[in-house]
């Protein structure tokens, strides 16, 4: 079962439904993911089980990023050893910052995107025109309801400029928060359907002109944090009336000087959760043209 946000073939409007692999059944009375995430975990499960709206063949609907309304996307950093190593290499003058946060009680959390800027499966992502080295960061995303409970899981690409962040850690917002820097999808896998979120394989494949130029595999078993702790820190002093997505960090970072290029295809797969595929464009104007 997947919770999907899609364009209804009947009305042309955005809708939310349950995809069982054969058909998508709309959730009556629910028009946004944000509305669904105002429910408690138990209420959410009941609503999903009782889906009784119009049904559509799974392949006939256009899926949208499962982020809308007042939802926000946040991200955790330096939660895997590989991420720590990569940050230390690219930021020699501030390496201690990343070394210290890896084992600190308080995690690194940062804002990533508002809902309307998020790309979905099949959409574009962007690298900055003023950056030379840019990478995707494949991450398990926690879908959190308004109470901070983990309602499900999704795939997140935290696209980042290694050039900009490497100069100074204080440039992190410019390296990670811009149009085209965040992709989420293709759907939400409910929390009750994933037996062990600490045993999920993560794969990343980057293709260029039909050829694979980088691929790698890791697992959430390498995560240095508890998922519920990360969610708890996000909700400790903030509120999310329509819920939020929290990306939990990456363990797949291409070695320097690899960089994404215009036209590359990025495919991120997380076992039991889904596969997110996007196409890279370079610069703001190319990203704007998607709209």
Protein Blocks (a to p, Z undefined) as FASTA:
>chain_A
ZZdddddfklopacddddehjaccddehiabfklmmmpcfklmmmmmmmgcbdcddfklp
ccddfbehjbccdddehkbfklmmmmmmmmmmlmmmmmmmmmmmbdcdddfbdfklpcce
hiacdddfkbfbdcddddddddddfkopafbdcdddddddfklmmmpmklmmmmmgcghi
accdjbdcdfklmmblmlcccdddddeehiafbdcdddfklpcbdfklmmmmmmmmgccf
kopaddebjabdcddfbdcdehiacddddehkbccdddddedjklmmmmZZ
